[in-house]
Amino acid sequence: MTGVVVSLDAKLQTATVKHGQIKGWMEAMTMEYPVRSKSDFAKLHEGDKITATVDVSGSDYSLSNVQVQSGSQ
């Protein structure tokens, strides 16, 4: 997915991301995602443009492979 970090919750280790369509899964929207990796979460700041993998298992989902795009912030 590609999107922009709207807000972060360090306690829950979640990122709210405004993202484009994720083909085969959901339309463009703003949604909160758990970020399982502490190192991926530590990279993030509000306003960052990111790419990430959305991992889906049943009704559980999270972000991995988070990459902050150059020129963000």
C-alpha distances in whole Angstrom, upper triangle without the diagonal:
4,7,10,12,15,17,17,20,21,24,21,18,16,13,13,10,10,7,7,8,6,9,12,11,11,11,10,11,12,12,13,12,14,14,16,17,19,19,15,16,19,17,15,17,17,16,14,11,8,5,5,6,7,11,13,16,18,18,17,13,12,9,10,10,10,10,12,12,16,18,16,18
4,7,10,13,15,16,19,21,24,22,19,16,13,13,9,9,6,6,9,9,12,15,14,13,12,10,11,12,13,14,13,16,15,18,18,20,19,15,16,18,15,14,15,15,13,11,7,6,4,7,9,10,14,16,20,22,21,19,16,14,11,12,12,10,10,10,10,13,15,13,15
4,7,9,12,14,17,19,22,20,17,14,11,10,6,5,4,6,10,11,14,17,15,13,12,9,10,9,10,12,12,15,14,18,18,19,19,15,15,17,15,12,13,11,10,8,6,5,7,9,11,12,16,17,21,23,21,20,16,14,12,14,14,11,11,10,10,13,14,11,13
4,6,9,11,15,17,20,19,16,14,10,9,5,5,6,9,13,14,18,20,18,16,15,12,11,9,11,12,12,15,14,18,18,19,18,15,14,15,13,10,10,8,6,6,4,6,9,11,14,14,18,20,23,25,23,21,18,16,13,15,15,12,11,9,10,13,12,9,10
4,6,8,11,13,16,15,13,10,7,6,5,7,9,12,15,16,20,22,20,18,17,14,12,9,10,10,10,12,12,16,16,16,16,13,11,13,11,8,7,5,5,5,7,7,10,11,14,14,17,20,23,24,22,20,17,14,12,14,15,11,12,10,11,14,14,10,10
4,7,11,13,16,15,14,11,8,5,5,7,10,13,17,18,21,23,21,18,17,14,12,8,9,9,11,14,14,18,19,18,19,16,14,15,14,10,9,5,6,8,10,11,14,15,17,17,20,21,24,25,23,21,18,16,15,17,18,15,15,13,15,17,16,13,12
4,7,10,12,12,11,9,6,5,7,10,13,17,19,20,24,25,22,20,20,17,14,10,10,9,11,12,13,16,17,16,17,15,12,13,13,9,8,5,8,10,12,13,16,16,18,17,20,21,24,25,22,20,18,16,15,17,18,15,16,14,17,19,18,14,13
4,6,9,9,7,6,5,6,9,12,15,19,21,21,25,26,23,21,22,19,16,13,11,9,10,10,10,13,14,13,14,12,9,10,11,8,7,7,10,11,13,13,16,15,17,17,19,20,23,24,22,19,17,14,13,15,17,14,16,14,17,19,19,15,14
4,6,6,6,5,6,8,12,15,18,21,23,23,26,27,24,23,23,21,18,15,13,9,10,9,10,13,14,12,15,13,10,11,13,11,11,10,14,15,17,17,19,18,19,18,19,21,22,24,21,18,16,14,14,16,19,16,18,17,20,23,23,19,17
4,6,5,7,9,11,14,18,20,24,26,25,29,30,26,25,26,24,22,18,16,12,12,10,10,12,12,10,12,12,8,9,12,10,11,12,16,16,18,18,20,18,20,19,20,22,23,25,23,19,18,15,15,16,18,16,18,17,21,23,23,20,18
4,6,8,11,13,17,20,22,26,28,27,30,31,27,26,28,26,23,20,17,13,13,11,11,12,14,12,15,15,11,12,15,14,15,15,19,19,22,21,22,21,22,21,21,22,23,24,22,19,18,16,16,18,20,19,21,21,24,26,27,23,22
4,5,9,11,15,18,20,24,25,24,27,27,24,23,25,23,21,17,14,11,10,8,9,10,12,11,14,14,11,13,16,14,15,16,19,19,21,19,21,18,19,17,18,18,19,21,18,15,14,12,13,16,18,17,20,20,24,26,27,23,22
4,7,10,13,17,18,22,23,22,25,26,23,22,24,22,20,17,14,10,9,6,6,7,9,8,11,10,7,9,12,11,12,13,17,16,18,16,17,15,16,15,16,17,19,20,18,15,13,11,11,12,15,13,16,17,20,23,24,20,19
4,7,9,13,15,18,20,19,22,23,20,19,20,18,16,13,10,6,5,4,6,8,10,10,13,11,8,11,12,10,12,12,15,14,16,14,15,13,14,13,14,15,17,19,16,13,11,9,9,12,14,13,15,16,19,22,22,19,18
4,6,10,12,15,17,17,20,22,19,17,18,16,13,10,8,6,5,6,7,11,12,12,13,11,8,11,11,8,9,9,11,11,12,11,13,12,13,12,14,16,19,20,18,15,12,10,9,12,14,11,13,13,16,19,19,16,15
4,7,9,13,15,15,19,20,17,15,15,13,10,7,5,4,6,9,10,14,16,16,17,14,12,14,14,11,11,9,11,11,12,12,13,13,14,13,16,17,19,20,18,16,13,11,11,14,16,13,15,14,17,20,20,16,16
4,6,10,12,12,16,18,15,13,13,10,8,5,6,6,7,11,11,15,16,17,18,14,13,15,14,11,11,9,9,10,9,9,10,11,13,12,15,16,19,21,18,17,13,12,10,13,15,12,13,12,14,17,17,14,14
4,7,10,12,15,18,15,12,11,8,6,4,7,9,11,14,15,19,20,21,21,17,16,19,17,14,13,11,10,11,10,10,11,12,14,13,17,18,21,22,20,19,16,15,13,16,17,14,15,14,15,18,18,14,15
4,7,8,12,14,12,10,9,6,6,6,8,11,11,15,15,19,20,21,21,17,17,20,18,15,15,14,12,12,10,9,9,10,12,11,15,16,20,21,19,18,15,14,12,15,16,13,14,14,14,17,18,15,17
4,6,9,12,11,9,7,4,7,9,11,14,14,18,18,21,22,24,24,20,20,23,21,18,19,17,15,15,12,11,11,12,13,12,16,17,20,21,20,20,17,16,15,17,17,15,16,16,15,19,19,17,19
4,6,9,8,6,4,4,8,11,12,15,15,18,19,22,23,26,26,22,22,25,23,21,22,20,19,18,15,14,13,13,13,12,15,15,19,19,18,18,16,16,15,17,18,17,18,18,18,22,22,21,23
4,6,6,5,6,7,10,12,12,14,14,16,17,19,21,24,24,20,21,24,22,20,22,21,20,19,16,14,12,11,10,9,12,12,15,16,16,16,13,13,13,15,15,15,17,18,18,22,23,21,24
4,6,7,8,10,13,15,16,18,17,20,20,22,24,27,27,23,24,27,25,24,26,25,23,22,19,17,14,14,12,11,13,13,16,17,17,17,15,16,16,17,18,18,19,21,21,24,26,24,27
4,7,9,12,14,17,17,19,18,20,21,23,25,28,28,24,25,29,27,26,28,27,26,25,22,20,17,16,14,12,13,12,14,14,15,16,14,16,16,18,19,20,22,24,24,28,29,28,30
4,7,10,12,14,13,15,14,17,18,20,22,25,26,22,23,26,25,24,25,25,24,23,21,18,16,14,12,10,11,9,12,12,12,13,11,13,14,16,18,18,21,22,23,27,28,26,28
4,7,8,11,11,13,13,17,18,21,23,26,26,23,23,26,25,23,24,23,22,21,19,18,16,15,14,11,13,12,15,14,13,14,12,14,15,17,19,19,21,22,22,26,27,25,26
4,6,10,11,14,15,18,20,23,25,27,28,24,24,27,26,23,24,22,21,21,18,17,16,16,15,13,16,15,18,18,16,17,15,17,17,19,21,20,21,22,22,25,26,24,25
4,7,9,13,14,18,19,22,24,26,26,22,22,25,23,20,21,19,17,17,15,15,14,15,15,13,17,17,20,20,18,19,16,16,16,19,20,18,19,19,19,22,23,20,22
4,6,10,12,16,18,21,23,24,25,21,20,23,22,19,19,17,16,16,15,15,15,15,16,14,17,17,20,20,17,18,15,15,15,18,20,18,19,19,20,23,23,20,21
4,7,10,13,15,19,21,22,23,19,18,20,20,16,16,13,13,14,13,14,14,15,16,14,17,17,20,20,18,17,15,14,14,17,19,17,18,18,18,22,21,18,18
4,6,10,13,16,18,19,21,17,16,19,19,15,16,14,15,15,15,14,15,14,14,12,14,14,17,17,14,14,11,11,12,15,18,16,18,18,19,23,23,20,20
4,7,10,13,15,16,18,15,13,16,17,14,14,13,14,15,15,14,15,13,14,12,14,14,16,17,14,12,10,9,10,14,16,14,17,17,19,23,23,20,19
4,6,9,12,14,15,12,11,14,15,13,14,14,15,15,15,13,13,11,11,9,10,11,13,15,12,10,7,6,6,10,13,12,15,16,18,22,23,19,20
4,6,9,11,13,11,9,13,14,12,15,15,17,16,17,15,15,12,12,10,10,11,13,15,13,10,7,5,6,9,13,12,15,16,19,23,24,21,21
4,6,7,9,7,6,10,11,10,13,14,16,15,15,13,13,10,10,10,10,12,14,17,15,12,9,6,5,7,10,9,12,14,17,20,22,19,19
4,6,9,8,8,11,13,13,16,18,20,18,19,16,15,12,12,11,10,13,14,16,16,12,10,7,7,7,10,10,14,16,20,23,25,22,22
4,5,5,6,9,10,12,15,17,20,17,18,15,15,12,12,13,12,15,17,20,19,15,13,10,9,7,9,9,12,14,18,21,23,20,21
4,5,5,6,9,10,14,16,19,17,18,16,17,14,15,16,16,19,20,23,22,18,16,13,11,10,12,11,13,15,18,20,22,20,20
4,5,5,7,9,13,16,18,15,17,15,15,13,15,16,17,20,22,25,24,21,18,14,12,10,10,9,11,12,16,18,20,18,18
4,5,5,7,11,14,15,13,14,11,11,10,11,13,14,17,20,23,22,18,15,12,9,7,7,6,8,9,13,15,18,15,16
4,5,6,9,11,14,12,14,12,13,11,13,14,15,18,20,23,21,18,15,11,9,9,10,8,10,11,14,17,18,15,15
4,6,8,12,14,12,15,13,15,14,16,18,19,22,24,27,25,22,19,15,13,12,13,10,11,11,15,16,17,15,14
4,7,10,12,9,11,10,12,12,15,17,18,22,24,27,26,23,19,16,13,12,11,8,8,7,11,12,14,11,11
4,7,9,7,9,9,11,12,15,16,18,21,24,26,24,21,18,15,12,12,12,9,9,7,11,12,13,10,10
4,6,6,9,10,13,14,18,18,21,24,26,29,27,24,21,17,15,16,16,12,12,9,12,13,12,9,7
4,6,9,11,14,15,18,19,22,24,27,29,26,24,21,18,16,17,18,14,14,11,13,14,13,9,7
4,6,9,13,15,18,19,22,25,28,30,27,25,22,19,17,18,18,14,13,10,11,12,11,7,6
4,6,10,12,16,17,20,23,26,28,27,24,21,18,15,16,15,11,10,6,7,9,9,5,5
4,7,10,14,15,19,21,25,27,26,24,20,17,14,15,14,10,9,6,6,8,8,6,8
4,6,10,12,15,18,22,24,23,21,17,14,11,11,10,7,6,5,6,9,11,8,11
4,7,10,13,16,20,22,22,19,16,13,10,9,8,6,5,7,7,11,13,12,14
4,6,9,13,16,19,18,16,12,10,6,6,5,4,6,9,11,14,17,15,17
4,6,9,13,16,16,14,10,8,6,5,6,7,9,12,14,18,20,18,21
4,6,10,12,12,10,7,6,5,7,9,10,12,15,17,21,23,20,22
4,7,10,10,8,5,5,6,7,10,12,15,18,20,23,26,24,25
4,6,7,6,4,7,9,11,14,15,18,21,23,27,29,27,28
4,6,5,6,9,12,13,16,18,22,24,27,30,32,30,31
4,6,8,11,15,17,20,21,25,27,29,33,35,32,33
4,7,10,14,16,20,21,24,26,28,32,34,31,32
4,7,11,13,17,18,21,23,26,30,31,28,29
4,7,10,14,14,18,20,22,26,28,25,26
4,7,10,11,14,16,19,23,25,22,23
4,7,7,11,13,16,19,21,19,20
4,5,9,12,15,18,21,19,20
4,6,10,12,15,18,17,19
4,7,10,13,15,13,15
4,6,9,12,11,13
4,6,9,7,9
4,6,6,9
4,6,9
4,7
4
